[in-house]
Structure formats: C-alpha cells, structure tokens
Amino acid sequence: MVFAIKRVYEAASADDGVRVLVDRLWPRGVSRERAELDRWDTDVAPSPELRTAWHRQLEDFAHFAAQYRQELDAGTAGAELLEFGREQPRVTLLFGARDQRVNHATVLLDWLAEHGAEVERPD
C-alpha cells in the first residue's frame, strides 16, 4: 500500500491507483466526471469548525496541523482510511487547496505515515 497526494484539479493518471477526495466540500469548477473519483471521504477531512478557522486565518499552520492530528487521533475516519489503503496497491488522496505544501492533505499524509502507511511525498 502506498498513499500519495495530488490536487483534484490535476488530470487523472493510471498511476494514481484508487482516487479518494479527502475534502469536506466539493471543489469548485470540477465535475464528477473530470474528478474520476473512486471514493469521497468527507469524514477524514478537518471538522467544519477547524476548516473555517483555518480559512479565516485565525490560526497558523502549525496550530491547525496539531488540531487536525488530534481530530484524526480521536475519530475513526483516519484509521478507516488506513485500513482501506491496506487493501489497495496505491491510493491517491485528492485535495482542492491551491497551496500544494500547506494544506490538510499533507498533514493527513504525515499522519498515515506515522501510523504505518508507506507514503510518497510530493516533489
């Protein structure tokens, strides 16, 4: 099992494996056909309150990441995604954020690695 991340706005590739959208909201301007999703996992995304605070820039990224990790630790969605990934050769986690390095998917990827998943980090 390998987890990777990719912006949902990038074209799908055969190398993506199973494509899982990990945003709570559907990304603007992307049709369901273009997204070519296999799964939409809203539960693994940050809570609405945490997402809203981050988008209003009420918190810095380090604080956001710490709170998101707490949510992942306290809930079951992260563990369920990890278990799902064990059944797949490759899972690409899709996100809509503009910044490819400072976003919740990078935190999620780190969390999965800390819990035993093999991950492929973006360049």
Residue frames as a rotation matrix with the C-alpha (Angstrom) as fourth column:
MET 1
0.578 0.816 0.000 0.00
0.816 -0.578 0.000 0.00
0.000 0.000 -1.000 0.00
VAL 2
-0.698 -0.716 -0.012 1.25
0.714 -0.698 0.055 3.44
-0.047 0.030 0.998 -0.92
PHE 3
0.512 0.800 -0.314 -0.51
0.757 -0.593 -0.276 6.72
-0.407 -0.096 -0.909 -0.21
ALA 4
-0.706 -0.634 0.317 0.19
0.708 -0.643 0.292 9.84
0.018 0.430 0.903 -2.28
ILE 5
0.091 0.741 -0.665 -1.47
0.469 -0.621 -0.628 13.25
-0.878 -0.255 -0.404 -2.59
LYS 6
-0.770 -0.229 0.595 -2.48
0.638 -0.288 0.714 15.28
0.008 0.930 0.368 -5.62
ARG 7
-0.696 0.570 -0.436 -4.60
-0.402 -0.813 -0.421 18.31
-0.595 -0.118 0.795 -6.39
VAL 8
-0.062 0.789 0.611 -8.01
0.442 0.571 -0.692 17.31
-0.895 0.227 -0.384 -7.69
TYR 9
0.650 0.288 -0.703 -7.55
-0.364 -0.694 -0.621 19.90
-0.667 0.660 -0.346 -10.47
GLU 10
-0.458 -0.836 -0.302 -4.69
-0.766 0.200 0.611 17.86
-0.450 0.511 -0.732 -11.98
ALA 11
0.161 0.508 -0.846 -5.59
-0.878 0.465 0.112 15.30
0.451 0.725 0.521 -14.62
ALA 12
0.688 0.135 0.713 -6.18
-0.492 0.809 0.322 11.75
-0.534 -0.572 0.623 -13.51
SER 13
-0.132 -0.799 -0.587 -3.44
-0.960 0.252 -0.126 9.27
0.248 0.547 -0.800 -14.28
ALA 14
0.560 0.272 -0.783 -3.31
-0.221 0.959 0.176 5.49
0.799 0.075 0.597 -14.45
ASP 15
-0.422 -0.833 -0.357 -0.54
0.258 0.267 -0.929 5.74
0.869 -0.484 0.103 -11.83
ASP 16
-0.345 0.338 0.876 -2.99
-0.755 -0.654 -0.045 7.25
0.558 -0.677 0.481 -9.31
GLY 17
-0.928 0.148 -0.342 -4.48
0.282 0.878 -0.386 3.91
0.243 -0.454 -0.857 -8.32
VAL 18
0.027 0.963 -0.269 -7.60
0.971 0.038 0.236 4.44
0.237 -0.267 -0.934 -6.25
ARG 19
-0.692 -0.221 0.688 -8.55
0.221 -0.971 -0.090 8.14
0.688 0.090 0.721 -6.19
VAL 20
0.034 0.653 -0.756 -10.03
0.982 0.118 0.147 9.42
0.185 -0.748 -0.637 -2.91
LEU 21
-0.070 0.044 0.997 -11.21
0.063 -0.997 0.048 13.00
0.996 0.067 0.067 -2.41
VAL 22
-0.260 -0.123 -0.958 -10.39
0.915 0.285 -0.285 14.00
0.308 -0.951 0.038 1.19
ASP 23
-0.946 0.064 0.319 -12.13
-0.113 -0.984 -0.136 17.40
0.305 -0.164 0.938 1.26
ARG 24
-0.626 0.771 -0.119 -15.35
0.406 0.191 -0.894 18.03
-0.666 -0.607 -0.433 3.13
LEU 25
0.310 0.703 -0.640 -16.66
-0.260 -0.585 -0.768 20.34
-0.914 0.405 0.002 0.37
TRP 26
0.522 -0.081 0.849 -16.76
0.761 0.494 -0.421 19.58
-0.385 0.866 0.319 -3.33
PRO 27
-0.456 -0.800 -0.390 -14.03
0.483 -0.590 0.647 21.54
-0.748 0.107 0.655 -5.17
ARG 28
0.364 0.610 -0.704 -15.22
-0.193 -0.690 -0.697 24.43
-0.911 0.390 -0.133 -7.32
GLY 29
0.279 -0.170 -0.945 -15.18
-0.912 -0.354 -0.206 24.03
-0.299 0.920 -0.254 -11.06
VAL 30
-0.827 -0.555 -0.092 -14.57
-0.559 0.793 0.242 20.27
-0.061 0.251 -0.966 -11.08
SER 31
0.220 0.912 -0.346 -17.21
-0.895 0.329 0.299 17.96
0.387 0.244 0.889 -12.49
ARG 32
0.460 0.012 0.888 -17.66
-0.571 0.770 0.285 14.49
-0.680 -0.638 0.361 -11.07
GLU 33
0.977 -0.106 0.187 -16.61
0.211 0.645 -0.735 13.06
-0.043 0.757 0.652 -14.42
ARG 34
0.522 -0.822 0.229 -13.39
-0.302 -0.428 -0.852 15.08
0.798 0.375 -0.471 -14.52
ALA 35
0.254 -0.403 0.879 -12.53
-0.967 -0.087 0.239 14.19
-0.020 -0.911 -0.412 -10.91
GLU 36
0.176 -0.116 -0.978 -12.66
-0.416 0.891 -0.181 10.47
0.892 0.439 0.108 -11.74
LEU 37
-0.282 -0.224 0.933 -13.15
-0.956 -0.009 -0.292 9.58
0.074 -0.975 -0.212 -8.08
ASP 38
-0.477 0.157 -0.865 -13.37
0.061 0.987 0.146 6.13
0.877 0.017 -0.481 -6.64
ARG 39
0.075 0.441 -0.894 -14.38
0.958 0.218 0.188 7.45
0.278 -0.871 -0.406 -3.23
TRP 40
-0.078 -0.050 0.996 -15.21
-0.120 -0.991 -0.059 10.71
0.990 -0.124 0.072 -1.46
ASP 41
-0.030 -0.051 -0.998 -14.21
0.873 0.485 -0.051 10.55
0.487 -0.873 0.030 2.20
THR 42
0.241 0.211 0.947 -15.62
-0.065 -0.970 0.233 13.65
0.968 -0.118 -0.220 3.88
ASP 43
0.961 0.246 -0.129 -15.18
0.093 0.153 0.984 12.22
0.262 -0.957 0.124 7.38
VAL 44
0.327 -0.915 -0.234 -11.38
0.941 0.294 0.165 12.22
-0.082 -0.274 0.958 7.18
ALA 45
-0.061 -0.280 0.958 -11.32
0.458 -0.861 -0.223 15.94
0.887 0.425 0.181 6.35
PRO 46
-0.955 -0.274 -0.112 -10.89
0.233 -0.464 -0.855 18.54
0.182 -0.843 0.507 9.11
SER 47
-0.237 0.907 -0.348 -14.06
0.886 0.055 -0.461 19.40
-0.399 -0.417 -0.816 11.03
PRO 48
0.357 0.451 0.818 -16.12
0.768 -0.641 0.019 22.31
0.533 0.621 -0.575 9.71
GLU 49
0.974 0.013 -0.224 -15.05
0.162 -0.731 0.663 24.45
-0.155 -0.682 -0.715 12.71
LEU 50
0.188 -0.982 -0.035 -11.35
0.358 0.035 0.933 23.76
-0.915 -0.188 0.358 12.17
ARG 51
-0.217 -0.214 0.952 -11.60
0.974 0.022 0.226 24.29
-0.069 0.977 0.204 8.41
THR 52
0.682 0.563 0.466 -13.42
0.585 -0.803 0.115 27.59
0.439 0.194 -0.877 8.91
ALA 53
0.824 -0.437 -0.361 -10.85
0.082 -0.538 0.839 28.85
-0.560 -0.721 -0.408 11.43
TRP 54
-0.138 -0.920 0.366 -8.01
0.614 0.210 0.761 27.93
-0.777 0.329 0.536 9.06
HIS 55
-0.106 0.140 0.984 -9.63
0.967 -0.215 0.135 29.62
0.231 0.966 -0.113 6.05
ARG 56
0.875 0.402 0.271 -10.29
0.317 -0.897 0.309 32.76
0.367 -0.184 -0.912 8.05
GLN 57
0.020 -0.993 0.116 -6.60
0.267 -0.107 -0.958 32.67
0.964 0.051 0.263 9.01
LEU 58
0.719 0.280 0.636 -7.40
-0.522 -0.385 0.761 32.63
0.458 -0.879 -0.131 12.69
GLU 59
0.763 -0.493 0.418 -4.66
-0.060 0.590 0.805 30.05
-0.644 -0.639 0.421 13.23
ASP 60
-0.031 -0.813 -0.581 -1.17
-0.971 -0.113 0.211 29.43
-0.238 0.571 -0.786 11.88
PHE 61
0.265 0.161 -0.951 -0.49
-0.670 0.740 -0.061 26.19
0.694 0.653 0.304 10.03
ALA 62
-0.738 -0.605 -0.300 1.35
-0.193 0.615 -0.765 24.51
0.647 -0.506 -0.570 12.90
HIS 63
-0.731 0.546 0.408 -1.63
-0.515 -0.050 -0.856 25.06
-0.447 -0.836 0.318 15.21
PHE 64
0.243 0.829 -0.504 -4.06
-0.968 0.171 -0.186 23.91
-0.068 0.533 0.843 12.53
ALA 65
-0.075 -0.363 -0.929 -1.98
-0.514 0.812 -0.276 20.77
0.854 0.457 -0.248 11.89
ALA 66
-0.951 -0.294 0.098 -1.83
-0.218 0.408 -0.887 19.93
0.221 -0.864 -0.452 15.61
GLN 67
-0.379 0.890 0.254 -5.58
-0.697 -0.094 -0.710 20.30
-0.608 -0.446 0.656 15.99
TYR 68
0.321 0.473 -0.821 -6.24
-0.911 0.391 -0.132 18.25
0.259 0.790 0.556 12.84
ARG 69
-0.524 -0.580 -0.624 -3.97
-0.329 0.813 -0.480 15.47
0.786 -0.046 -0.617 14.14
GLN 70
-0.880 0.269 0.391 -5.98
-0.363 0.150 -0.920 15.49
-0.306 -0.951 -0.035 17.38
GLU 71
0.116 0.969 -0.216 -9.16
-0.912 0.018 -0.410 15.09
-0.393 0.244 0.886 15.36
LEU 72
0.134 -0.136 -0.982 -7.65
-0.698 0.691 -0.191 12.18
0.704 0.710 -0.002 13.44
ASP 73
-0.844 -0.515 -0.151 -6.47
-0.229 0.599 -0.767 10.53
0.486 -0.613 -0.623 16.66
ALA 74
-0.724 0.595 0.350 -9.84
-0.470 -0.053 -0.881 10.97
-0.506 -0.802 0.318 18.36
GLY 75
0.267 0.896 -0.354 -12.01
-0.878 0.074 -0.473 9.79
-0.398 0.437 0.807 15.47
THR 76
0.209 -0.105 0.972 -12.23
0.093 0.992 0.087 6.63
-0.973 0.072 0.217 13.39
ALA 77
0.932 0.291 -0.217 -12.01
-0.165 -0.193 -0.967 8.12
-0.323 0.937 -0.132 9.88
GLY 78
0.237 -0.926 -0.294 -8.20
-0.971 -0.224 -0.076 8.12
0.005 0.304 -0.953 9.70
ALA 79
-0.482 -0.380 0.790 -7.97
-0.502 0.858 0.106 4.51
-0.718 -0.345 -0.604 10.87
GLU 80
0.434 0.722 0.540 -10.67
0.143 0.536 -0.832 3.51
-0.890 0.438 0.129 8.39
LEU 81
0.832 -0.217 -0.511 -8.78
-0.553 -0.399 -0.731 5.19
-0.045 0.891 -0.452 5.54
LEU 82
-0.221 -0.960 0.169 -5.59
-0.954 0.249 0.166 3.42
-0.202 -0.124 -0.972 6.63
GLU 83
-0.267 0.211 0.940 -7.42
-0.118 0.961 -0.249 0.08
-0.956 -0.178 -0.231 6.64
PHE 84
0.821 0.571 -0.014 -8.93
-0.032 0.021 -0.999 0.81
-0.570 0.821 0.036 3.22
GLY 85
0.500 -0.711 -0.494 -5.44
-0.866 -0.403 -0.297 1.60
0.012 0.576 -0.817 1.92
ARG 86
-0.339 -0.639 0.690 -4.12
-0.650 0.690 0.320 -1.76
-0.680 -0.340 -0.649 3.10
GLU 87
0.211 0.533 0.820 -6.45
0.287 0.768 -0.573 -3.39
-0.934 0.356 0.009 0.58
GLN 88
0.988 0.156 -0.003 -5.12
0.059 -0.395 -0.917 -1.27
-0.144 0.905 -0.400 -2.33
PRO 89
0.271 -0.944 0.185 -1.72
0.961 0.254 -0.110 -1.16
0.057 0.208 0.977 -4.03
ARG 90
-0.845 -0.521 0.116 -1.90
0.521 -0.853 -0.037 2.65
0.118 0.029 0.993 -4.32
VAL 91
0.335 0.916 -0.221 -4.25
0.937 -0.349 -0.028 5.36
-0.103 -0.197 -0.975 -3.04
THR 92
-0.717 -0.473 0.512 -4.05
0.535 -0.844 -0.031 8.95
0.446 0.252 0.859 -4.22
LEU 93
-0.059 0.635 -0.770 -5.62
0.872 -0.343 -0.350 11.42
-0.487 -0.692 -0.534 -1.81
LEU 94
-0.324 0.039 0.945 -7.10
0.741 -0.611 0.279 14.34
0.589 0.791 0.169 -3.72
PHE 95
-0.102 0.249 -0.963 -7.49
0.776 -0.586 -0.233 17.84
-0.622 -0.771 -0.134 -2.31
GLY 96
0.541 0.465 0.701 -8.66
0.816 -0.491 -0.305 21.18
0.203 0.737 -0.645 -3.66
ALA 97
0.648 -0.292 -0.704 -6.34
0.286 -0.763 0.579 23.62
-0.706 -0.576 -0.411 -1.87
ARG 98
0.944 -0.326 -0.050 -4.19
-0.212 -0.483 -0.850 25.91
0.253 0.813 -0.525 -4.02
ASP 99
0.155 -0.930 0.333 -1.10
-0.984 -0.174 -0.029 25.54
0.085 -0.323 -0.942 -1.87
GLN 100
0.533 0.049 -0.845 0.33
-0.327 0.933 -0.152 22.09
0.780 0.358 0.513 -2.53
ARG 101
-0.434 -0.787 -0.438 2.50
0.207 0.386 -0.899 22.09
0.877 -0.481 -0.005 0.61
VAL 102
-0.983 0.145 0.114 0.41
-0.159 -0.354 -0.922 23.88
-0.093 -0.924 0.371 3.23
ASN 103
-0.160 0.964 -0.211 -2.90
-0.805 -0.004 0.593 22.04
0.571 0.265 0.777 3.36
HIS 104
0.296 0.371 0.880 -4.72
-0.884 0.456 0.105 19.36
-0.362 -0.809 0.463 5.31
ALA 105
0.945 0.074 -0.318 -3.78
-0.224 0.856 -0.467 16.58
0.237 0.512 0.825 2.86
THR 106
0.030 -0.994 -0.103 -0.09
-0.310 0.089 -0.947 16.96
0.950 0.060 -0.305 3.75
VAL 107
-0.350 -0.063 0.935 -0.98
-0.936 -0.017 -0.352 16.64
0.038 -0.998 -0.053 7.43
LEU 108
0.678 0.678 0.285 -3.11
-0.664 0.731 -0.159 13.59
-0.316 -0.082 0.945 6.66
LEU 109
0.676 -0.507 -0.535 -0.27
-0.197 0.576 -0.793 12.03
0.710 0.642 0.290 4.65
ASP 110
-0.400 -0.838 0.372 2.12
-0.589 -0.076 -0.804 12.55
0.702 -0.541 -0.463 7.58
TRP 111
-0.039 0.485 0.874 -0.43
-0.960 0.223 -0.167 11.08
-0.276 -0.846 0.457 9.98
LEU 112
0.900 0.374 -0.224 -0.85
-0.431 0.840 -0.331 8.00
0.064 0.394 0.917 7.79
ALA 113
0.223 -0.909 -0.352 2.95
-0.237 0.300 -0.924 7.55
0.945 0.290 -0.148 7.65
GLU 114
-0.497 -0.393 0.773 3.15
-0.800 -0.138 -0.584 7.78
0.337 -0.909 -0.246 11.43
HIS 115
0.172 0.665 0.727 0.56
-0.799 0.526 -0.291 5.01
-0.576 -0.531 0.622 11.61
GLY 116
-0.120 -0.415 0.902 2.43
-0.033 0.910 0.414 2.56
-0.992 0.020 -0.123 9.40
ALA 117
0.841 0.455 0.293 1.49
0.273 0.112 -0.956 3.52
-0.468 0.883 -0.030 5.85
GLU 118
-0.368 -0.871 0.326 4.04
0.784 -0.102 0.613 3.84
-0.500 0.481 0.720 3.10
VAL 119
0.664 0.615 -0.426 3.73
0.318 -0.748 -0.583 7.31
-0.677 0.251 -0.692 1.59
GLU 120
-0.160 -0.633 0.758 5.02
0.984 -0.166 0.068 9.07
0.083 0.756 0.649 -1.46
ARG 121
0.096 0.135 -0.986 5.66
0.487 -0.871 -0.072 12.72
-0.868 -0.473 -0.149 -0.76
PRO 122
0.918 0.252 0.308 5.22
0.391 -0.428 -0.815 15.37
-0.074 0.868 -0.492 -3.46
ASP 123
0.082 -0.939 0.335 8.34
0.915 -0.062 -0.400 16.82
0.396 0.339 0.853 -5.04
